[in-house]
């Protein structure tokens, strides 16, 4: 009988291989990305793989632990587990690569935005909220490279969510974060350090 770690490794490897096959089958569009999202969602439903023992919550006073779960290559598809405490907020930003998020435990509120300017003036942006998605067990979210979202962990429960990206977060040096009130934008830093 396989251990939890062996089962997890096999399923993560299968997800990455299936995702690569999907991407290699044609140009990335929302329909293709939705198929990847559904595969990630299926993995997120195996809650026993993402437990506190293997992936502990942040220490008191900290808001986020991010774990690298699997990777195609140093520049390729990358799967992370985010464990975040209530009160964690991530301002509006894009990813410059596609992203899928699936909930294991708890809810994170993702606000999705539309950009209304043509990005013709450096450092300026007209970004407005479009909708709020409560990402909780049973659903998932897919975003194209230029999609903009923000994240807020409300309530009292620590959340665990899987994040699958077209490239490692650590290589996304051109992500943009947006200040809605000021109408400005700038390069976004990586945030917390990823744990192996």
C-alpha positions in Angstrom: 0.0 0.0 0.0 1.3 3.4 -0.9 2.1 6.0 1.7 0.4 9.4 1.6 3.6 11.0 0.3 3.9 8.4 -2.5 0.2 8.8 -3.4 0.6 12.6 -3.5 3.7 12.4 -5.6 2.1 10.1 -8.2 -1.1 12.3 -8.4 0.9 15.5 -8.7 3.1 14.0 -11.4 0.0 12.9 -13.3 -1.5 16.4 -13.0 1.6 18.0 -14.4 1.8 15.5 -17.3 -1.9 15.9 -18.2 -1.6 19.7 -18.0 1.4 19.6 -20.3 -0.5 17.4 -22.8 -3.5 19.8 -22.7 -1.2 22.8 -23.3 0.6 21.0 -26.1 -2.7 20.2 -27.9 -3.4 23.7 -29.0 -3.4 27.4 -28.1 -4.3 28.4 -24.6 -7.9 29.7 -24.3 -10.4 29.8 -21.5 -12.0 26.4 -22.5 -8.6 24.6 -22.4 -7.8 26.4 -19.1 -11.1 25.2 -17.7 -10.1 21.6 -18.4 -6.9 22.2 -16.4 -8.9 23.8 -13.6 -11.1 20.7 -13.4 -8.1 18.4 -13.0 -6.7 20.6 -10.2 -10.1 20.7 -8.5 -10.2 16.9 -8.5 -6.8 16.8 -6.8 -7.9 19.4 -4.2 -10.8 17.1 -3.1 -8.2 14.6 -1.8 -8.0 16.6 1.5 -5.9 13.9 3.2 -2.9 14.8 1.0 -2.8 18.4 2.1 -2.8 18.0 5.9 -1.4 20.1 8.7 1.3 17.6 9.6 2.9 17.8 6.2 2.0 21.4 5.4 1.7 23.4 8.7 -0.1 26.7 9.1 2.0 29.8 9.5 3.4 30.6 12.9 1.4 33.0 15.1 1.9 36.5 13.8 2.5 35.2 10.3 -0.3 35.1 7.7 1.0 32.8 4.9 3.0 29.7 4.2 3.5 28.7 0.5 4.8 25.2 -0.3 6.2 24.1 -3.6 4.4 20.7 -4.3 5.6 19.8 -7.7 7.3 21.3 -10.8 7.8 20.3 -14.4 11.2 22.1 -14.5 12.8 25.2 -13.0 11.0 27.3 -15.7 7.9 25.1 -16.2 4.5 24.2 -14.7 4.5 24.6 -10.9 2.1 23.5 -8.2 1.9 25.2 -4.8 -0.1 24.9 -1.7 -1.0 28.1 0.0 -1.9 28.0 3.7 -3.2 31.4 4.8 -4.6 32.7 8.1 -7.6 35.1 8.3 -6.6 38.7 7.7 -4.3 37.9 4.8 -4.8 40.3 1.9 -3.1 40.3 -1.4 -3.7 43.5 -3.5 -4.9 43.5 -7.1 -2.4 41.9 -9.4 -1.9 40.0 -12.6 0.3 36.9 -13.1 1.8 37.2 -16.6 1.1 33.5 -16.9 -2.1 31.5 -16.6 -3.2 30.4 -13.1 -5.7 27.9 -11.6 -6.7 27.8 -7.9 -8.7 25.1 -6.2 -9.9 25.1 -2.6 -8.9 22.3 -0.2 -10.2 23.9 3.0 -11.6 27.3 3.9 -12.7 30.2 1.8 -10.7 33.0 0.1 -12.5 35.9 -1.5 -11.1 36.7 -4.9 -12.2 40.0 -6.4 -11.8 40.0 -10.2 -11.2 43.3 -12.0 -11.4 44.8 -15.5 -8.7 47.2 -16.8 -10.3 50.2 -18.5 -7.3 52.0 -19.9 -5.0 50.9 -22.7 -1.8 50.6 -20.5 -0.3 53.4 -22.6 1.0 55.5 -19.7 3.6 53.8 -17.6 2.7 53.6 -13.9 -0.9 54.5 -14.5 -3.9 52.2 -14.6 -7.7 52.4 -14.5 -8.8 49.1 -12.8 -12.3 48.5 -11.5 -13.9 45.6 -9.6 -16.1 43.2 -11.7 -17.1 40.4 -9.3 -16.2 38.6 -6.1 -15.8 34.9 -6.2 -15.8 33.0 -2.9 -13.3 30.2 -3.5 -14.2 27.4 -1.2 -14.2 23.6 -1.3 -16.3 22.5 -4.3 -15.1 25.2 -6.6 -12.0 26.4 -8.5 -10.9 29.5 -10.4 -8.9 29.9 -13.7 -7.2 33.0 -14.9 -5.5 34.0 -18.1 -2.1 35.8 -17.9 -3.6 39.3 -18.0 -6.5 38.7 -15.7 -6.4 40.7 -12.5 -7.5 39.6 -9.0 -7.1 40.3 -5.4 -7.3 37.9 -2.4 -8.7 38.3 1.1 -9.0 35.7 3.8 -12.1 36.6 5.9 -13.7 34.8 8.9 -11.8 32.7 11.4 -10.6 29.6 9.4 -7.1 29.0 8.1 -7.3 28.1 4.4 -5.5 25.6 2.2 -5.7 26.1 -1.5 -3.8 24.6 -4.5 -2.3 27.0 -7.0 -1.1 25.8 -10.4 0.8 28.2 -12.6 2.2 28.0 -16.2 5.6 29.1 -14.7 7.1 29.2 -11.2 6.1 32.2 -9.1 9.8 32.9 -8.5 10.3 33.6 -12.2 7.3 36.0 -12.6 9.3 39.2 -12.3 7.0 41.3 -14.4 3.8 40.9 -12.4 1.9 44.1 -11.9 0.1 45.2 -8.8 -2.5 47.9 -8.9 -3.5 50.7 -6.5 -7.2 51.4 -7.4 -7.5 54.6 -5.3 -4.4 56.2 -6.7 -4.9 54.8 -10.3 -1.4 53.5 -10.4 0.5 50.3 -11.0 4.0 48.9 -10.4 6.0 45.7 -10.5 4.9 43.3 -7.7 7.4 41.5 -5.4 7.1 37.8 -4.8 5.8 38.1 -1.2 6.5 35.3 1.2 9.4 32.9 0.5 8.3 29.5 -0.9 9.0 26.5 1.3 10.2 23.2 -0.3 
